[in-house]
């Protein structure tokens, strides 16, 4: 297990990291090495996403989904106590010739295979041509909860410019129809930050009993928000939400070295968190013991509790294969520059003055 980073002696759990397939990821030992150097105890590691847009999916892509899940089980089996594997599932009707009920059943079958044969306890979902609050999707989500899977949802704008409307925060209210469902929304829902905070805040009126972690949904603070929005968005979240709903996440694509991980993910998010906490109402001041506890909760404790409850305390039993599974139709690894979310205008070519 990694030791705490020298930064504030702060242990870290990263609730959002990506793989891209065997041609891009490098060996899992390098991921663990980076984690060791940065004080990251555990990381959620998502299977490669498909490079096919929602309307372009076909029946044959179901096999690609299965291969990607085989791959992430194999990859994370290198260090199952550190690398928490997340299958990528997609009940898009296009994988079943437009039949939504059939697509749901295919994903239920794959979820069961991932749990029983591959030992995977997490799922990453990016709604595309389906919504969480659609009654036809409920059997799939119910099966994930029954199995004891933690679900990470993409939430907010999506880089494919095609599926963002399916990822609006309010649509995730559908999970509240499912007892024992647990997961989180990514990126604080940017640009719908207020809608995301409001959606999560409503859950506080229906907390599930008096247990230590009563929430069905939490939120990761990975930088969906460009720089101009970050401090104010974090401040609003600290003002409005129970602090045990907030979780650190990088959204890094592996591989990554220590310097880049610390300078592009940990340092900026910690600085943003500290600035927002100082500006927020009712948050203990800098240097106080209470601030230390809050910092540790956001960067470590909150996600660990949520994972343990979602998975019912059952450890991963990941399947290591003799040959590394290939990943076909996988989304290519983002460039290092594009992993840093910048204000949209900055991404445009600079016009020259004449």
C-alpha positions in Angstrom: 0.0 0.0 0.0 1.3 3.4 -0.9 2.5 5.8 1.8 0.9 9.2 2.2 2.3 11.9 -0.2 4.6 14.5 1.3 2.0 17.1 0.4 0.2 17.7 3.7 0.9 14.0 4.6 -2.3 13.5 2.6 -3.4 10.0 1.5 -5.3 10.0 -1.8 -7.8 7.8 -3.6 -8.4 8.8 -7.2 -12.0 8.2 -8.2 -11.6 8.6 -12.0 -8.8 7.3 -14.2 -8.8 5.9 -17.7 -7.1 3.2 -19.9 -7.0 3.2 -23.6 -5.9 -0.3 -24.5 -2.7 -2.4 -24.5 -1.1 -0.3 -27.3 -1.3 2.9 -25.2 -1.4 2.1 -21.5 2.0 0.6 -20.8 2.4 -2.0 -18.1 0.2 -1.7 -15.0 3.3 -1.8 -12.9 4.0 1.8 -14.1 0.6 2.9 -13.0 1.3 1.5 -9.5 4.8 3.1 -9.5 3.2 6.5 -10.2 0.7 6.0 -7.5 3.4 5.0 -5.0 5.4 8.1 -5.8 2.3 10.4 -5.4 0.8 8.9 -2.3 -2.2 7.4 -4.2 -3.5 4.4 -2.3 -6.1 3.3 -4.8 -7.5 4.4 -8.1 -10.7 3.6 -10.0 -9.5 2.4 -13.4 -12.0 2.5 -16.3 -11.9 0.1 -19.2 -11.3 1.7 -22.6 -14.2 3.5 -24.1 -15.4 2.6 -27.6 -14.4 5.0 -30.3 -17.8 4.6 -32.0 -20.5 7.2 -31.5 -23.8 6.2 -30.2 -25.8 6.2 -33.4 -23.0 4.3 -35.2 -23.0 1.3 -32.8 -23.8 -2.0 -34.3 -24.5 -5.5 -33.0 -20.9 -6.5 -33.5 -19.7 -3.9 -31.1 -21.1 -5.9 -28.2 -18.0 -8.2 -28.6 -15.8 -5.1 -28.4 -17.4 -4.2 -25.1 -16.7 -7.7 -23.8 -13.1 -7.6 -24.9 -12.6 -4.2 -23.2 -13.9 -5.6 -20.0 -11.6 -8.6 -20.3 -8.8 -6.2 -20.7 -9.5 -4.1 -17.6 -9.8 -7.2 -15.5 -6.5 -8.5 -16.7 -4.8 -5.1 -16.4 -5.9 -4.4 -12.8 -5.2 -8.0 -11.7 -1.6 -6.9 -11.4 -2.5 -5.1 -8.2 -6.1 -5.8 -7.3 -5.8 -4.2 -3.9 -4.8 -0.9 -5.6 -6.3 -0.8 -9.0 -10.1 -1.0 -8.8 -11.4 -2.2 -12.2 -14.4 -0.7 -13.8 -16.2 -2.4 -16.7 -17.7 -0.1 -19.4 -21.3 -1.0 -20.3 -23.7 0.6 -22.6 -27.4 -0.3 -23.0 -27.6 1.6 -26.2 -30.4 0.2 -28.4 -28.1 0.3 -31.5 -26.2 -2.7 -30.2 -29.4 -4.7 -30.5 -30.8 -3.4 -33.9 -32.8 -0.7 -32.1 -34.4 -3.0 -29.5 -34.0 -1.2 -26.2 -35.2 -4.2 -24.1 -32.8 -6.5 -25.8 -29.9 -4.1 -25.3 -30.7 -3.9 -21.6 -30.7 -7.7 -21.4 -27.4 -7.9 -23.2 -25.9 -5.5 -20.6 -27.4 -7.4 -17.7 -25.8 -10.5 -19.0 -22.4 -8.8 -19.4 -22.7 -7.2 -16.0 -23.2 -10.7 -14.5 -20.2 -12.0 -16.5 -18.0 -9.1 -15.3 -19.0 -9.8 -11.7 -18.9 -13.6 -11.7 -16.2 -14.5 -14.2 -14.0 -11.4 -14.2 -14.4 -10.3 -10.6 -15.0 -6.7 -11.5 -16.9 -4.6 -8.9 -17.2 -1.3 -10.7 -19.0 0.0 -13.8 -18.5 3.2 -15.9 -21.6 4.4 -17.7 -21.8 7.2 -20.3 -25.5 7.5 -21.3 -25.9 7.8 -25.0 -29.3 7.3 -26.8 -30.6 6.3 -23.3 -31.3 8.0 -20.1 -31.0 6.8 -16.5 -34.6 7.9 -15.7 -36.0 5.8 -18.6 -38.1 3.0 -17.1 -36.8 0.6 -19.7 -33.3 1.1 -18.2 -34.3 0.4 -14.6 -33.9 -3.4 -14.8 -30.3 -2.9 -15.8 -29.5 -0.5 -13.0 -31.4 -2.7 -10.5 -29.2 -5.6 -11.5 -26.0 -3.5 -10.9 -27.3 -2.7 -7.4 -28.2 -6.3 -6.7 -24.8 -7.5 -7.8 -23.1 -4.9 -5.5 -21.4 -2.8 -8.2 -20.3 0.8 -7.8 -21.3 2.9 -10.8 -19.4 6.0 -12.0 -21.5 8.1 -14.4 -20.2 10.7 -16.9 -22.1 13.8 -16.0 -22.2 17.0 -18.1 -20.9 18.1 -21.5 -19.3 15.4 -23.6 -16.4 15.8 -26.0 -18.1 13.8 -28.8 -20.6 16.8 -29.3 -23.4 14.3 -29.7 -24.5 12.7 -26.4 -24.3 15.6 -23.9 -28.1 15.9 -23.6 -28.3 12.3 -22.2 -25.8 13.3 -19.4 -27.8 16.1 -17.8 -27.5 15.9 -14.0 -31.3 15.9 -13.3 -31.8 12.7 -15.3 -29.8 10.8 -12.7 -32.6 11.2 -10.3 -33.7 7.8 -11.7 -31.3 6.0 -9.5 -33.4 6.9 -6.5 -36.0 4.4 -7.7 -33.5 1.7 -7.1 -32.8 0.6 -3.5 -29.1 0.1 -2.6 -27.8 1.7 -5.8 -24.5 3.5 -5.2 -22.3 5.5 -7.4 -21.2 9.0 -8.3 -21.5 11.7 -10.9 -18.3 13.0 -12.6 -17.0 16.5 -13.2 -19.5 18.3 -11.0 -21.8 18.2 -14.1 -20.1 21.1 -15.9 -21.6 23.2 -17.4 -24.7 22.3 -15.5 -23.0 22.8 -12.1 -25.9 24.3 -10.4 -28.2 21.6 -11.7 -25.8 18.9 -10.5 -25.5 20.5 -7.0 -29.3 20.8 -6.8 -29.9 17.2 -7.9 -27.5 16.0 -5.2 -28.8 18.4 -2.6 -32.3 17.0 -3.0 -31.1 13.6 -1.8 -30.4 15.1 1.6 -34.2 15.2 2.2 -34.3 11.4 1.6 -31.1 10.2 3.3 -31.1 6.4 3.7 -31.2 6.0 7.4 -28.6 7.0 10.0 -25.8 4.8 8.6 -22.3 6.2 8.2 -22.7 6.8 4.5 -26.4 7.5 3.7 -26.0 8.7 0.1 -26.8 6.9 -3.1 -24.9 9.5 -5.2 -21.8 11.5 -4.6 -19.8 13.7 -7.0 -16.2 13.7 -8.2 -14.4 17.0 -8.7 -12.3 16.1 -11.7 -11.8 19.2 -13.9 -14.8 19.3 -16.1 -15.0 22.9 -15.1 -12.6 25.1 -17.0 -10.4 27.3 -14.9 -12.7 30.3 -14.9 -15.4 28.2 -13.2 -13.4 26.0 -10.8 -13.1 28.0 -7.6 -16.7 29.2 -7.7 -18.0 25.8 -8.5 -16.2 24.1 -5.7 -17.3 26.9 -3.3 -21.0 26.3 -4.3 -20.6 22.6 -3.7 -19.0 23.2 -0.3 -21.8 25.6 0.6 -24.7 23.5 -0.6 -23.8 19.8 -0.2 -22.8 17.6 2.7 -19.0 17.5 2.6 -19.0 13.7 2.6 -20.5 13.8 -0.9 -17.4 15.4 -2.5 -14.5 13.3 -3.9 -11.1 13.9 -5.5 -10.6 12.6 -9.0 -8.0 13.3 -11.7 -9.6 12.0 -15.0 -6.0 11.1 -16.0 -5.3 8.7 -18.9 -2.5 6.3 -18.0 0.4 6.2 -18.3 1.5 9.3 -16.3 4.7 10.1 -14.5 4.9 11.5 -10.9 5.7 15.1 -12.0 2.8 15.4 -14.4 0.3 13.7 -12.1 1.2 16.0 -9.2 1.5 19.2 -11.2 -1.5 18.8 -13.5 -4.0 17.0 -11.2 -3.2 17.0 -7.5 -1.7 20.4 -6.9 -4.3 22.3 -9.0 -7.3 20.5 -7.5 -5.9 20.8 -4.0 -5.3 24.6 -4.5 -8.8 25.0 -5.9 -10.3 23.1 -3.0 -8.4 25.2 -0.4 -9.3 28.5 -2.0 -13.0 27.5 -2.3 -13.0 26.2 1.3 -11.6 29.5 2.6 -14.4 31.4 0.7 -17.2 29.0 1.6 -19.6 29.5 4.5 -19.2 27.5 7.7 -15.9 25.8 6.7 -13.1 25.7 9.2 -10.3 28.1 8.5 -6.9 27.2 7.0 -4.5 25.5 9.4 -7.2 24.2 11.7 -7.6 20.5 12.6 -11.1 20.6 11.1 -9.7 21.7 7.7 -7.2 18.8 7.9 -10.1 16.4 8.4 -12.2 17.9 5.6 -9.2 17.7 3.2 -8.6 14.1 4.1 -12.3 13.3 3.7 -12.5 14.8 0.2 -9.3 13.3 -1.1 -9.6 9.9 0.6 -12.2 8.9 3.1 -15.4 9.8 1.2 -14.8 7.6 -1.8 -13.5 4.7 0.3 -16.7 4.5 2.4 -18.8 4.7 -0.7 -16.9 2.0 -2.5 -17.1 -0.3 0.5 -20.9 0.1 0.9 -21.6 -0.2 -2.8 -19.6 -3.4 -3.2 -20.9 -4.8 0.1 -17.4 -5.3 1.3 -16.6 -7.9 -1.3 -13.1 -7.7 -2.6 -12.2 -7.9 -6.3 -11.3 -11.3 -7.6 -9.9 -10.2 -11.0 -9.1 -12.7 -13.7 -5.6 -12.7 -15.0 -5.2 -14.1 -18.5 -2.3 -15.9 -20.2 -2.4 -13.5 -23.1 -3.2 -9.8 -22.8 -6.7 -9.3 -24.3 -6.8 -7.0 -27.3 -9.1 -3.9 -27.3 -10.7 -3.1 -30.6 -12.6 0.0 -31.6 -11.2 1.7 -28.5 -11.1 5.5 -28.1 -7.5 6.7 -28.6 -5.6 8.0 -25.6 -6.1 11.8 -25.3 -3.0 13.8 -25.7 -1.5 15.2 -22.5 -2.4 18.7 -23.5 -6.1 17.8 -24.1 -6.3 16.1 -20.7 -6.2 19.6 -19.1 -9.6 21.1 -19.4 -9.3 24.7 -20.5 -11.8 27.4 -21.3 -13.3 26.5 -24.7 -12.1 29.7 -26.3 -8.5 28.9 -25.5 -8.8 25.8 -27.7 -9.5 27.9 -30.8 -6.6 29.0 -33.1 -5.4 32.5 -32.3 -6.4 35.0 -35.0 -3.6 37.2 -36.2 -4.0 40.9 -36.3 -3.4 42.4 -39.7 
